[in-house]
Amino acid sequence: MVLSAINHSLRRHIVQHLAESGPQSYTALLEKFKLQTGTLNHHLGVLKDLLEQDEQKRYTLNRNGRIACQILTYTRASFTKPVLPVVKRRMIAPALRHSVLGLYKLAFHPAKAFVEAQERLGPYAICGAIVVTLFLASTPLLSADAIVRSLTGLLYVLFFSFIFARLVYRKNPRLSRLTVSISMSYLPLVLLNLLTILFAAIEFVAWTPASLIIVEDPRYIAITQIFAATLIWRFILLFLAVRESSRLSNSQSFTTVFVSTLLENAVAIALDYIFAIPITFL
């Protein structure tokens, strides 16, 4: 009875109008909905079980009409409520777009990328995660030991920069922002890993352009120059990461990165020496 009475859009509008505006005269309903008397009489006849008239012959909702209005309100709220997949798309799509744009800025406008990473951490956190994943996936001689060693190096740089900034320069960098920035600075090491794999795959031979003149293989020279440029690029990105996330000056950032790099190389050399020592048993 109730559902059949409100299965027409005009009758639903009449019920909602009476619920919101209170009792209405026949003339007021004609003017409100711009109807002919015959049309209004027909719809009021269908709605007779939902309506009643007061002493002034004005139409108002009875108990069934109020139930019908509650059904309409609930139905409208259910259909207008955004479903979960739409919310996810609205959240995920911009984040992915900003992350891809962040990778572009990291490669071609690194200073801007590290500044923005302090303000919009979410997209750049995805960017840093992508960089670290590519770094680990491109590790030469991919193995558990190589991955652990790479992650250990990343954690060393992260915590050294954090502790150095606090103890030496009395700064208090936020670890989350420093982590994202340090992760982003590993982009050159992805290229460095690929160059290492390429270097191991090529068999270099000496080049003799003329008699009595022997020079290195041109490919060897080109790859070593790219190696050097990549290491410089890595230093610059790490410098920008520490400067922006720890709020250090240029000289303070340079000192932090320089000391970190020296100690990192010293530890790596020491570990290589220790693991190269043969173990003998008496």
VOZASE-857189 format. One line per 3 residues: number of its first residue (from 1); their letters; for each residue x, z, y of N, C-alpha, C. Coordinates in pm, 1 decimal, m for minus. Layout:
% residues N
NUM = a = X/Z/Y/X/Z/Y/X/Z/Y ~ ... $
***
This chain:
% residues 282
1 = mvl = 82.3/0.0/m120.0/0.0/0.0/0.0/86.4/0.0/126.0 ~ 178.6/94.2/132.6/264.7/102.2/250.1/354.8/m19.9/259.7 ~ 418.0/m57.4/146.9/511.9/m169.4/148.5/440.9/m300.6/177.0 $
4 = sai = 322.2/m319.4/120.9/250.2/m444.3/146.4/206.9/m455.3/291.5 ~ 182.9/m340.9/357.5/139.4/m343.7/497.0/253.3/m381.2/591.8 ~ 377.6/m354.3/551.8/491.3/m381.4/643.4/578.9/m494.7/592.5 $
7 = nhs = 522.3/m583.5/510.8/601.3/m695.7/461.3/600.9/m814.9/556.2 ~ 559.0/m792.1/680.0/559.3/m896.2/783.7/634.4/m842.0/904.3 ~ 716.0/m926.1/965.7/802.3/m878.5/1075.9/720.3/m826.1/1193.2 $
10 = lrr = 609.3/m892.0/1227.0/529.3/m847.1/1340.6/469.1/m709.5/1314.7 ~ 419.5/m688.7/1192.2/362.5/m557.5/1160.6/470.0/m449.5/1161.4 ~ 591.3/m484.1/1118.9/701.1/m386.3/1127.2/731.0/m351.0/1271.9 $
13 = hiv = 729.6/m451.1/1359.2/753.7/m424.3/1502.1/643.1/m336.3/1561.1 ~ 518.1/m359.5/1518.0/407.8/m277.1/1568.9/425.4/m131.7/1527.1 ~ 459.7/m110.3/1399.5/481.0/26.0/1349.7/595.5/93.5/1424.3 $
16 = qhl = 705.6/23.6/1442.3/820.4/81.4/1512.4/787.0/109.8/1658.0 ~ 710.3/21.8/1720.7/673.6/41.8/1860.9/584.9/164.5/1876.0 ~ 489.9/184.1/1785.4/403.7/302.1/1792.6/482.4/429.9/1765.7 $
19 = aes = 581.2/421.6/1675.6/663.4/539.2/1646.7/748.7/578.0/1766.9 ~ 797.1/480.8/1840.8/886.1/507.3/1954.2/809.3/538.2/2082.9 ~ 695.3/470.0/2104.6/624.5/481.3/2233.2/501.9/569.4/2228.6 $
22 = gpq = 458.0/610.7/2108.6/339.3/693.4/2098.1/211.9/609.4/2097.2 ~ 96.4/671.9/2114.2/m31.9/600.3/2107.7/m39.5/485.5/2210.3 ~ m94.9/373.1/2163.5/m106.1/254.2/2248.6/m248.1/198.3/2238.8 $
25 = syt = m296.3/150.7/2351.9/m429.6/89.3/2353.0/m422.8/m51.4/2296.5 ~ m542.5/m103.6/2266.6/m549.5/m239.6/2214.0/m493.6/m338.4/2315.9 ~ m526.4/m318.0/2443.5/m478.8/m407.6/2549.9/m327.6/m399.4/2564.9 $
28 = all = m272.9/m278.8/2553.5/m128.2/m262.1/2565.9/m55.3/m335.4/2453.4 ~ m112.4/m333.9/2332.7/m49.5/m405.1/2220.3/m56.2/m555.6/2240.5 ~ m168.6/m603.9/2295.8/m178.8/m747.2/2325.4/m71.3/m790.8/2424.0 $
31 = ekf = m52.6/m712.5/2529.9/45.9/m748.5/2632.3/188.8/m732.9/2579.7 ~ 212.2/m630.5/2498.8/347.6/m606.1/2447.4/393.6/m719.7/2358.2 ~ 309.0/m765.4/2267.1/351.9/m863.5/2167.4/305.2/m1005.7/2198.5 $
34 = klq = 235.4/m1025.1/2312.9/193.2/m1159.1/2357.1/113.2/m1230.6/2247.7 ~ 9.6/m1163.6/2199.6/m69.4/m1217.4/2088.7/m209.8/m1255.3/2134.3 ~ m271.9/m1342.0/2056.3/m414.5/m1369.5/2070.9/m492.4/m1254.4/2005.1 $
37 = tgt = m614.4/m1234.8/2048.2/m693.4/m1123.5/1993.2/m716.5/m1139.7/1842.9 ~ m737.7/m1264.8/1798.8/m760.6/m1286.4/1656.6/m637.9/m1250.0/1573.5 ~ m520.4/m1286.4/1622.5/m396.7/m1254.7/1549.6/m374.5/m1104.5/1542.8 $
40 = lnh = m394.7/m1036.8/1658.3/m374.7/m891.6/1658.8/m477.2/m822.2/1569.1 ~ m602.2/m869.9/1571.8/m704.9/m809.1/1487.1/m667.8/m821.7/1338.6 ~ m611.8/m937.5/1302.3/m573.1/m957.2/1163.3/m465.4/m856.6/1121.0 $
43 = hlg = m362.3/m842.2/1202.9/m252.6/m753.2/1164.8/m293.5/m606.4/1171.7 ~ m378.8/m572.3/1268.3/m427.0/m434.0/1271.4/m514.5/m404.0/1150.8 ~ m586.7/m505.6/1103.2/m666.9/m486.0/982.3/m579.4/m460.7/860.3 $
46 = vlk = m466.1/m532.8/850.2/m374.7/m509.3/738.6/m311.6/m370.9/749.4 ~ m291.2/m323.9/872.4/m226.3/m194.5/895.8/m324.9/m77.6/901.0 ~ m449.4/m100.2/864.6/m552.0/2.9/883.4/m520.8/131.1/807.1 $
49 = dll = m451.6/120.3/693.2/m418.4/240.9/616.3/m301.3/318.0/675.3 ~ m231.8/256.5/774.3/m117.4/323.4/837.9/m150.4/373.7/977.6 ~ m269.2/337.3/1029.2/m303.4/369.3/1167.9/m429.2/455.1/1175.0 $
52 = eqd = m440.9/520.1/1287.0/m563.8/591.3/1322.0/m580.6/582.4/1472.9 ~ m701.1/611.5/1521.1/m729.2/604.8/1663.4/m765.4/743.1/1714.9 ~ m714.2/772.6/1833.8/m746.2/901.9/1893.9/m877.4/893.4/1970.6 $
55 = eqk = m908.7/997.8/2047.8/m1035.5/1002.3/2120.8/m1046.8/892.2/2225.4 ~ m932.8/842.5/2273.0/m932.9/736.1/2374.5/m922.0/597.4/2311.4 ~ m944.7/589.1/2181.0/m939.8/464.2/2107.0/m799.5/400.2/2108.1 $
58 = ryt = m698.9/482.3/2124.6/m562.3/430.5/2119.6/m509.8/440.0/1976.6 ~ m429.0/341.1/1941.2/m374.5/335.9/1806.0/m249.6/424.1/1795.8 ~ m241.6/496.6/1685.8/m123.8/580.0/1658.5/m99.8/581.6/1507.8 $
61 = lnr = 14.8/628.1/1466.0/48.6/630.4/1324.0/m9.6/753.9/1256.4 ~ m65.1/734.6/1137.0/m106.1/848.8/1056.2/8.0/886.9/961.4 ~ m21.0/966.4/861.8/83.8/1012.2/770.3/148.6/895.2/698.2 $
64 = ngr = 66.2/799.5/650.5/123.1/683.0/583.6/207.8/598.5/678.7 ~ 165.5/591.7/804.3/241.7/515.2/903.0/377.0/576.7/930.8 ~ 379.8/711.0/934.1/509.1/776.6/956.4/601.6/756.0/836.8 $
67 = iac = 545.0/755.5/716.7/626.3/726.2/597.3/681.7/584.7/604.9 ~ 596.8/489.9/646.1/641.6/351.0/659.3/754.1/339.6/762.2 ~ 743.8/415.8/871.9/847.7/411.4/974.6/978.9/467.0/920.2 $
70 = qil = 972.4/572.8/839.5/1093.6/628.0/779.4/1158.5/528.4/683.2 ~ 1074.8/456.6/608.4/1128.1/354.9/518.2/1199.9/245.7/596.4 ~ 1139.8/201.1/706.1/1200.3/96.8/789.0/1332.8/143.8/848.9 $
73 = tyt = 1336.4/268.5/896.2/1459.2/321.9/956.3/1571.1/330.6/853.9 ~ 1538.5/379.4/734.3/1639.6/390.5/629.2/1689.5/253.2/585.7 ~ 1596.6/157.8/571.7/1634.9/23.2/528.4/1724.2/m43.6/630.5 $
76 = ras = 1687.6/m30.4/759.4/1768.7/m91.6/864.3/1908.1/m32.1/866.8 ~ 1920.7/100.3/851.1/2052.7/164.3/851.8/2135.8/120.9/732.1 ~ 2071.5/101.6/615.4/2144.7/62.5/495.3/2200.1/m78.4/506.4 $
79 = ftk = 2121.7/m169.3/564.7/2166.3/m308.4/571.5/2264.6/m333.6/684.1 ~ 2262.1/m249.7/786.2/2355.9/m269.2/897.3/2486.6/m194.3/876.9 ~ 2493.0/m104.6/776.7/2615.2/m29.4/751.4/2720.5/m123.6/691.7 $
82 = pvl = 2841.9/m131.7/750.0/2944.1/m222.6/694.6/2986.5/m178.5/555.9 ~ 2995.5/m272.5/465.4/3037.9/m241.3/329.1/3188.1/m224.5/324.1 ~ 3237.6/m159.7/218.8/3378.3/m122.3/208.5/3473.8/m241.5/212.6 $
85 = pvv = 3446.3/m353.9/140.4/3540.9/m466.2/145.9/3560.5/m521.5/285.1 ~ 3453.2/m521.1/368.1/3467.4/m571.7/504.7/3558.7/m481.0/585.1 ~ 3540.4/m349.1/566.4/3626.6/m254.7/637.7/3771.8/m274.5/597.2 $
88 = krr = 3795.2/m295.2/466.8/3931.8/m314.5/420.1/3993.5/m440.3/478.5 ~ 3914.7/m549.3/481.7/3968.9/m672.4/538.4/4003.5/m653.6/685.0 ~ 3917.7/m582.8/756.4/3943.3/m562.0/899.1/4067.0/m476.2/922.3 $
91 = mia = 4096.6/m388.4/826.8/4214.3/m302.9/841.9/4341.0/m370.2/791.3 ~ 4329.6/m441.9/678.0/4448.4/m495.5/613.3/4497.6/m621.7/681.0 ~ 4405.5/m712.0/716.5/4447.3/m841.1/771.4/4531.2/m826.2/898.4 $
94 = pal = 4489.6/m745.4/998.5/4575.6/m730.3/1116.4/4709.8/m666.4/1084.0 ~ 4710.9/m570.0/989.9/4837.1/m504.5/954.8/4935.1/m603.9/892.9 ~ 4883.8/m690.2/803.5/4971.1/m790.7/742.5/5018.7/m891.4/846.1 $
97 = rhs = 4928.8/m929.8/936.3/4967.2/m1025.5/1040.9/5075.5/m966.7/1129.8 ~ 5059.1/m840.8/1169.5/5160.2/m775.9/1253.3/5291.0/m755.9/1177.1 ~ 5282.2/m734.5/1045.8/5404.3/m715.7/966.7/5483.9/m845.2/957.6 $
100 = vlg = 5413.8/m957.2/935.0/5483.0/m1086.5/931.8/5543.8/m1117.2/1067.6 ~ 5468.0/m1088.5/1173.9/5521.6/m1108.0/1308.0/5640.1/m1015.3/1332.7 ~ 5634.3/m893.5/1274.4/5745.6/m800.2/1288.5/5872.1/m852.0/1222.4 $
103 = lyk = 5858.8/m917.2/1106.0/5975.5/m977.0/1040.4/6036.3/m1086.6/1126.5 ~ 5949.4/m1165.7/1189.8/5999.2/m1271.5/1278.3/6075.4/m1211.1/1397.0 ~ 6017.9/m1107.8/1457.6/6084.4/m1043.9/1571.6/6213.6/m975.7/1528.2 $
106 = laf = 6212.8/m917.7/1408.1/6333.5/m851.4/1358.8/6448.0/m950.0/1343.8 ~ 6416.0/m1072.4/1300.9/6519.5/m1173.4/1280.6/6565.3/m1237.0/1411.4 ~ 6472.1/m1258.8/1505.6/6505.3/m1336.3/1625.1/6497.9/m1255.8/1755.4 $
109 = hpa = 6424.5/m1144.8/1756.5/6417.7/m1058.4/1875.1/6428.9/m912.3/1830.8 ~ 6543.1/m874.2/1773.4/6553.7/m740.5/1712.2/6533.7/m625.4/1810.3 ~ 6582.7/m638.6/1932.6/6567.2/m528.6/2028.3/6419.6/m498.7/2053.1 $
112 = kaf = 6339.9/m604.5/2068.2/6196.2/m587.4/2089.2/6129.5/m528.3/1966.0 ~ 6173.6/m570.2/1848.2/6113.9/m521.1/1723.8/6134.2/m371.0/1708.5 ~ 6255.0/m321.4/1737.0/6281.4/m178.7/1719.5/6209.7/m94.4/1825.2 $
115 = vea = 6188.2/m150.6/1944.2/6110.0/m79.1/2045.9/5964.7/m68.7/2002.2 ~ 5909.2/m179.2/1954.1/5769.5/m178.5/1910.6/5748.7/m90.9/1787.8 ~ 5851.4/m79.0/1704.1/5838.5/2.8/1583.2/5814.3/149.1/1616.1 $
118 = qer = 5858.2/194.9/1732.0/5835.4/333.4/1772.0/5691.8/354.6/1818.2 ~ 5626.1/246.4/1862.2/5490.4/258.0/1914.0/5384.6/222.9/1809.7 ~ 5414.0/124.9/1724.2/5318.9/82.6/1620.1/5389.4/95.2/1485.0 $
121 = lgp = 5385.5/216.2/1431.3/5465.4/245.4/1312.6/5410.7/176.4/1187.6 ~ 5277.0/165.4/1175.8/5216.5/112.9/1054.1/5263.4/m25.7/1013.5 ~ 5243.5/m127.8/1099.6/5287.0/m263.7/1061.6/5436.6/m272.7/1035.1 $
124 = yai = 5516.3/m200.3/1112.7/5661.3/m207.1/1092.4/5705.5/m126.5/970.7 ~ 5623.8/m30.1/927.9/5653.6/37.7/801.9/5640.2/m59.7/685.2 ~ 5538.8/m145.2/689.7/5524.2/m249.6/588.1/5641.5/m345.8/596.7 $
127 = cga = 5680.8/m380.5/718.8/5795.2/m469.1/740.1/5921.7/m408.8/678.8 ~ 5946.5/m279.4/703.2/6063.2/m213.6/646.1/6057.7/m207.2/494.6 ~ 5937.9/m185.0/439.2/5923.4/m181.3/293.6/5954.4/m318.1/232.4 $
130 = ivv = 5911.9/m424.1/299.9/5941.9/m559.4/250.4/6092.4/m584.2/251.5 ~ 6158.7/m542.6/359.0/6303.4/m562.8/370.2/6376.7/m487.7/259.0 ~ 6340.1/m362.0/236.7/6407.3/m282.2/133.1/6381.2/m341.8/m5.1 $
133 = tlf = 6259.1/m388.7/m29.1/6227.6/m451.7/m158.0/6312.3/m576.5/m180.0 ~ 6324.9/m659.9/m77.0/6408.2/m780.3/m88.2/6554.5/m743.1/m108.0 ~ 6597.3/m636.7/m41.5/6736.0/m592.1/m55.3/6765.6/m549.4/m198.7 $
136 = las = 6675.5/m470.5/m256.4/6696.3/m424.2/m394.2/6684.2/m539.3/m493.7 ~ 6588.9/m629.9/m469.2/6569.7/m742.4/m562.4/6686.9/m839.0/m560.5 ~ 6756.7/m847.3/m446.9/6869.8/m940.7/m436.7/7003.7/m877.7/m471.3 $
139 = tpl = 7001.9/m752.0/m518.6/7126.1/m683.8/m551.9/7200.1/m758.5/m662.8 ~ 7327.4/m793.7/m640.9/7403.8/m862.0/m747.3/7412.6/m775.5/m872.6 ~ 7412.1/m840.0/m987.2/7416.5/m769.7/m1116.2/7308.2/m663.7/m1121.1 $
142 = lsa = 7183.8/m709.5/m1099.2/7069.8/m619.7/m1088.2/7060.4/m528.9/m1210.9 ~ 7073.4/m399.5/m1184.5/7065.2/m300.5/m1291.4/7022.6/m168.5/m1230.7 ~ 6994.0/m72.7/m1317.7/6951.7/58.2/m1268.4/7061.7/123.7/m1186.2 $
145 = dai = 7187.0/111.6/m1231.0/7298.2/171.3/m1156.8/7313.1/108.2/m1019.2 ~ 7299.4/m25.8/m1012.3/7313.6/m94.1/m883.8/7202.2/m54.3/m788.0 ~ 7078.9/m41.9/m839.7/6966.7/m3.2/m754.0/6982.9/140.0/m705.0 $
148 = vrs = 7024.7/229.7/m794.3/7045.9/369.1/m754.3/7155.3/378.2/m647.9 ~ 7261.5/301.4/m666.5/7370.4/303.6/m569.2/7323.5/249.5/m433.7 ~ 7240.9/144.0/m434.8/7189.7/87.7/m310.2/7098.2/186.3/m238.7 $
151 = ltg = 7009.0/250.8/m314.5/6919.7/349.9/m254.3/6996.9/470.1/m203.1 ~ 7103.0/507.9/m275.4/7185.8/619.2/m228.7/7251.4/586.5/m95.5 ~ 7299.2/462.1/m82.1/7358.6/420.5/44.7/7257.5/423.4/157.4 $
154 = lly = 7134.6/379.1/129.5/7030.5/381.2/233.1/6998.8/523.3/275.8 ~ 6983.5/613.3/178.2/6953.5/752.6/210.9/7068.6/818.2/285.8 ~ 7192.1/780.8/250.4/7307.4/836.5/321.1/7301.6/798.6/468.9 $
157 = vlf = 7279.5/669.2/497.6/7273.7/623.8/636.9/7160.7/694.3/710.5 ~ 7045.5/708.2/644.2/6929.9/771.9/707.1/6959.4/916.4/744.1 ~ 7003.8/995.2/648.0/7022.3/1137.5/674.2/7145.9/1164.8/759.1 $
160 = fsf = 7249.6/1080.9/748.4/7364.8/1100.0/835.7/7324.0/1077.8/981.2 ~ 7249.2/970.0/1008.2/7205.0/942.4/1145.1/7116.0/1054.4/1197.0 ~ 7028.7/1105.4/1111.6/6938.0/1212.4/1151.9/7014.6/1340.3/1184.9 $
163 = ifa = 7105.0/1379.5/1095.5/7179.8/1504.2/1115.3/7279.4/1491.4/1229.6 ~ 7346.2/1374.9/1240.4/7443.8/1354.5/1346.9/7377.6/1362.6/1483.4 ~ 7258.1/1300.8/1496.3/7187.3/1304.3/1625.0/7145.0/1446.5/1661.0 $
166 = rlv = 7106.8/1525.6/1561.3/7063.1/1663.1/1588.7/7180.3/1755.0/1621.8 ~ 7287.6/1745.0/1542.9/7396.9/1840.4/1559.1/7489.8/1804.5/1675.2 ~ 7518.7/1676.1/1690.6/7616.8/1635.5/1792.2/7551.4/1614.7/1928.1 $
169 = yrk = 7435.7/1546.9/1930.9/7374.9/1510.0/2059.0/7249.9/1590.7/2091.7 ~ 7215.2/1687.1/2006.6/7101.4/1776.1/2030.1/6970.9/1698.1/2048.2 ~ 6957.4/1589.7/1976.8/6834.2/1512.3/1978.9/6750.3/1552.2/1857.7 $
172 = npr = 6621.4/1522.7/1867.0/6532.1/1558.3/1756.6/6450.1/1435.3/1716.7 ~ 6514.0/1337.3/1650.6/6439.9/1216.3/1613.2/6334.6/1245.6/1507.4 ~ 6225.3/1170.9/1513.7/6121.7/1183.6/1411.5/6166.0/1107.8/1287.2 $
175 = lsr = 6167.4/1178.7/1176.6/6222.0/1121.7/1053.6/6144.0/998.6/1008.3 ~ 6013.4/995.2/1032.0/5933.3/880.2/989.5/5975.1/754.2/1064.1 ~ 5992.3/764.5/1195.4/6032.8/648.7/1274.4/6176.8/607.5/1244.4 $
178 = ltv = 6263.3/705.2/1222.2/6400.8/673.5/1187.3/6406.7/604.1/1050.3 ~ 6324.3/648.8/956.0/6321.7/586.7/823.1/6279.4/441.1/831.0 ~ 6173.9/413.4/907.7/6126.3/274.8/923.0/6233.5/189.2/989.1 $
181 = sis = 6296.8/241.3/1093.4/6398.1/164.3/1166.1/6520.6/137.0/1079.5 ~ 6567.0/237.3/1006.0/6682.3/217.3/917.8/6648.5/116.0/808.7 ~ 6526.9/123.4/755.7/6485.5/27.2/652.7/6486.2/m114.8/707.5 $
184 = msy = 6439.4/m131.9/829.7/6438.2/m265.0/891.5/6579.6/m317.4/913.0 ~ 6673.9/m227.6/939.1/6810.6/m270.5/967.6/6882.1/m324.9/844.6 ~ 6818.5/m314.4/726.9/6879.1/m364.9/604.5/6854.4/m514.2/582.7 $
187 = lpl = 6789.3/m579.8/677.5/6764.1/m723.4/662.9/6892.8/m804.9/644.8 ~ 7000.7/m782.1/720.7/7123.1/m860.5/696.8/7181.9/m841.1/558.3 ~ 7159.1/m723.9/497.4/7216.1/m699.4/365.2/7147.0/m782.6/256.8 $
190 = vll = 7024.5/m828.7/284.8/6960.2/m922.3/192.0/7041.4/m1051.6/186.9 ~ 7077.4/m1101.9/305.4/7160.6/m1222.4/312.2/7298.4/m1196.5/252.7 ~ 7351.3/m1077.0/276.2/7483.4/m1043.7/222.2/7481.6/m1043.6/69.3 $
193 = nll = 7375.4/m991.5/10.3/7364.3/m994.2/m136.1/7357.3/m1136.6/m189.2 ~ 7280.5/m1220.9/m121.0/7269.9/m1360.7/m164.1/7403.5/m1431.9/m151.4 ~ 7477.2/m1401.8/m45.0/7609.8/m1462.2/m28.3/7705.4/m1415.0/m137.6 $
196 = til = 7692.6/m1288.7/m176.6/7777.8/m1236.4/m283.7/7750.7/m1309.6/m414.9 ~ 7623.2/m1331.4/m443.9/7587.5/m1405.8/m565.2/7640.4/m1548.5/m558.4 ~ 7626.2/m1611.0/m441.4/7675.8/m1747.9/m424.0/7827.3/m1752.1/m436.4 $
199 = faa = 7894.1/m1653.0/m378.8/8040.0/m1646.8/m382.5/8090.3/m1638.1/m526.7 ~ 8018.2/m1560.6/m608.7/8060.1/m1544.5/m748.2/8030.4/m1668.9/m831.9 ~ 7934.2/m1750.0/m788.3/7894.2/m1866.6/m867.1/7980.0/m1989.7/m838.4 $
202 = ief = 8048.0/m1991.4/m723.0/8126.5/m2109.3/m684.9/8271.8/m2092.0/m729.1 ~ 8325.6/m2194.6/m782.5/8467.6/m2193.8/m819.4/8546.0/m2262.7/m707.4 ~ 8620.3/m2184.8/m634.7/8692.8/m2237.5/m519.9/8827.1/m2296.8/m564.3 $
205 = vaw = 8863.6/m2405.6/m499.9/8993.4/m2469.4/m525.9/9061.8/m2495.7/m392.4 ~ 9195.1/m2493.7/m397.7/9270.5/m2519.8/m274.1/9250.0/m2665.1/m231.5 ~ 9251.0/m2685.7/m99.0/9228.8/m2819.5/m42.6/9360.8/m2868.4/15.6 $
208 = tpa = 9401.5/m2989.3/m22.0/9526.8/m3046.0/28.5/9495.4/m3169.5/112.8 ~ 9478.3/m3150.3/243.4/9445.8/m3265.9/327.0/9564.3/m3362.1/344.5 ~ 9684.0/m3310.0/328.3/9804.0/m3394.5/339.0/9912.9/m3332.0/253.3 $
211 = sli = 10016.3/m3408.5/226.5/10126.1/m3356.0/145.7/10192.1/m3238.4/215.6 ~ 10226.9/m3138.1/134.6/10292.0/m3015.3/181.1/10199.7/m2927.6/266.6 ~ 10073.0/m2963.9/278.3/9977.3/m2881.8/354.0/9867.2/m2837.4/257.1 $
214 = ive = 9862.8/m2709.6/231.3/9763.4/m2654.2/139.9/9682.2/m2548.8/216.0 ~ 9555.0/m2569.8/219.5/9466.4/m2473.9/287.8/9359.0/m2427.8/189.4 ~ 9287.0/m2324.8/230.1/9180.9/m2272.0/145.0/9066.7/m2373.0/133.9 $
217 = dpr = 8988.5/m2355.6/29.9/8868.4/m2437.2/11.4/8777.7/m2418.8/134.0 ~ 8731.6/m2527.7/198.6/8643.9/m2514.0/316.8/8519.4/m2432.1/287.8 ~ 8465.8/m2439.7/166.4/8348.5/m2359.6/132.6/8381.0/m2211.1/135.9 $
220 = yia = 8502.2/m2177.9/90.4/8545.5/m2037.8/93.7/8554.0/m1988.6/238.2 ~ 8610.4/m2070.5/324.7/8623.3/m2032.3/465.7/8485.7/m2014.6/529.2 ~ 8392.6/m2107.7/500.3/8258.3/m2100.1/558.7/8184.9/m1974.2/512.8 $
223 = itq = 8192.3/m1943.6/382.8/8121.0/m1827.0/331.1/8179.3/m1698.0/385.4 ~ 8311.4/m1690.4/396.0/8372.4/m1567.7/450.3/8336.8/m1548.8/597.6 ~ 8325.8/m1658.3/671.7/8283.9/m1645.9/811.9/8139.4/m1598.3/822.1 $
226 = ifa = 8054.0/m1648.3/732.4/7914.9/m1601.9/731.5/7909.8/m1454.4/692.5 ~ 7996.7/m1415.3/597.8/8008.0/m1273.8/561.0/8036.7/m1189.0/684.3 ~ 8136.1/m1230.7/761.0/8175.9/m1154.3/879.5/8062.0/m1147.3/980.9 $
229 = atl = 7996.1/m1261.4/1003.8/7884.6/m1263.6/1099.4/7769.8/m1174.9/1051.7 ~ 7744.9/m1173.1/922.1/7637.4/m1090.8/867.5/7667.3/m942.2/883.9 ~ 7793.4/m903.8/864.0/7831.8/m763.8/882.9/7815.2/m721.3/1028.7 $
232 = iwr = 7848.6/m810.8/1120.9/7829.3/m781.0/1263.7/7680.5/m767.1/1294.1 ~ 7600.7/m858.3/1237.9/7455.3/m852.4/1256.2/7399.8/m720.2/1203.8 ~ 7451.0/m677.9/1090.0/7408.0/m550.9/1030.1/7441.1/m434.1/1123.3 $
235 = fil = 7559.8/m435.8/1180.7/7600.6/m328.0/1270.7/7508.8/m324.9/1394.0 ~ 7475.8/m442.2/1446.3/7391.2/m449.0/1566.1/7251.7/m393.7/1536.2 ~ 7194.0/m433.9/1421.3/7060.4/m384.9/1387.4/7060.3/m233.7/1365.2 $
238 = lfl = 7163.1/m183.4/1300.2/7171.6/m39.3/1278.4/7189.7/34.0/1411.3 ~ 7265.7/m25.6/1501.9/7283.5/30.5/1636.2/7149.4/39.8/1708.8 ~ 7071.2/m68.3/1705.4/6940.1/m68.9/1770.9/6844.0/29.2/1704.6 $
241 = avr = 6850.3/37.9/1571.9/6761.7/129.7/1499.4/6787.7/274.3/1539.7 ~ 6913.3/313.6/1544.3/6948.8/451.0/1579.1/6918.8/478.2/1726.4 ~ 6947.5/381.8/1811.5/6925.7/403.1/1955.3/6778.8/425.5/1987.0 $
244 = ess = 6690.2/341.5/1932.6/6548.6/350.1/1968.4/6478.5/466.7/1900.1 ~ 6509.7/491.9/1773.3/6438.7/597.4/1700.8/6489.3/736.7/1734.0 ~ 6615.9/749.0/1776.9/6672.2/880.1/1810.0/6683.0/903.5/1959.4 $
247 = rls = 6647.3/803.0/2039.9/6653.7/813.9/2186.7/6795.1/847.4/2234.7 ~ 6892.6/774.2/2179.8/7031.5/795.7/2218.9/7072.8/689.2/2321.1 ~ 7180.3/717.8/2392.8/7236.9/618.1/2482.5/7314.5/515.3/2400.4 $
250 = nsq = 7359.2/410.2/2468.3/7434.8/306.4/2397.5/7562.8/361.8/2335.9 ~ 7636.2/441.6/2414.2/7762.1/496.1/2362.6/7738.1/593.7/2248.2 ~ 7633.8/675.0/2259.2/7602.7/769.3/2152.2/7560.9/695.7/2024.8 $
253 = sft = 7481.8/590.7/2039.1/7438.7/512.5/1923.1/7557.2/442.9/1858.0 ~ 7645.7/386.3/1940.7/7762.9/318.7/1886.4/7850.1/416.3/1808.2 ~ 7871.7/535.5/1863.6/7953.8/635.3/1795.2/7890.9/676.5/1662.8 $
256 = tvf = 7758.5/699.2/1662.8/7688.7/739.8/1540.6/7703.7/635.1/1431.4 ~ 7679.3/509.7/1466.8/7686.2/401.6/1367.2/7830.0/380.5/1321.3 ~ 7924.4/388.4/1414.3/8065.0/367.1/1380.3/8114.4/473.2/1282.2 $
259 = vst = 8085.1/599.8/1312.1/8127.4/708.5/1223.7/8056.6/697.0/1088.7 ~ 7928.3/663.6/1091.3/7853.2/647.5/966.7/7912.6/537.1/880.0 ~ 7949.4/424.6/942.4/8006.5/312.7/867.6/8141.8/348.7/808.1 $
262 = lle = 8225.3/418.5/884.9/8356.0/458.9/833.5/8341.4/550.9/712.8 ~ 8255.5/650.4/726.1/8237.6/744.9/616.4/8174.0/677.6/494.7 ~ 8080.7/586.4/519.8/8016.1/515.3/409.2/8118.1/434.0/330.4 $
265 = nav = 8204.4/363.3/402.7/8307.4/283.5/334.5/8407.4/372.6/262.0 ~ 8443.0/486.6/324.4/8537.5/577.9/260.5/8479.6/634.6/131.1 ~ 8350.4/671.6/135.3/8285.9/725.3/14.7/8278.1/618.3/m93.0 $
268 = aia = 8245.8/493.1/m52.3/8236.3/384.1/m150.0/8371.0/358.0/m217.1 ~ 8477.3/358.6/m137.2/8611.1/337.0/m193.8/8648.4/450.3/m288.7 ~ 8615.1/574.2/m248.7/8646.4/689.4/m333.8/8570.4/682.9/m465.8 $
271 = ldy = 8442.8/643.7/m459.5/8364.1/633.6/m583.1/8417.9/523.6/m674.3 ~ 8453.8/410.4/m613.6/8511.8/302.7/m694.1/8639.9/348.4/m762.6 ~ 8720.9/424.3/m690.1/8847.4/473.0/m747.5/8821.0/572.4/m859.8 $
274 = ifa = 8723.6/662.6/m839.0/8694.1/763.9/m940.8/8642.2/700.1/m1069.1 ~ 8548.8/606.3/m1053.7/8489.2/543.7/m1171.6/8583.0/445.6/m1239.2 ~ 8687.9/405.6/m1166.5/8785.0/313.1/m1228.4/8890.0/385.6/m1310.4 $
277 = ipi = 8900.3/518.7/m1292.7/8998.8/596.1/m1369.0/8955.3/607.9/m1513.7 ~ 9037.3/566.2/m1609.0/8996.8/577.4/m1749.8/8993.0/721.9/m1793.3 ~ 8892.0/754.2/m1873.3/8873.4/891.3/m1921.2/8934.4/902.3/m2060.9 $
280 = tfl = 9027.0/995.3/m2080.2/9091.1/1015.4/m2210.4/9055.3/1151.5/m2262.7 ~ 9045.1/1159.4/m2391.1/9011.3/1285.4/m2455.5/9130.1/1332.6/m2539.3 ~ 9161.4/1454.3/m2527.3/9273.4/1512.3/m2602.4/9230.0/1538.0/m2746.9 $
***
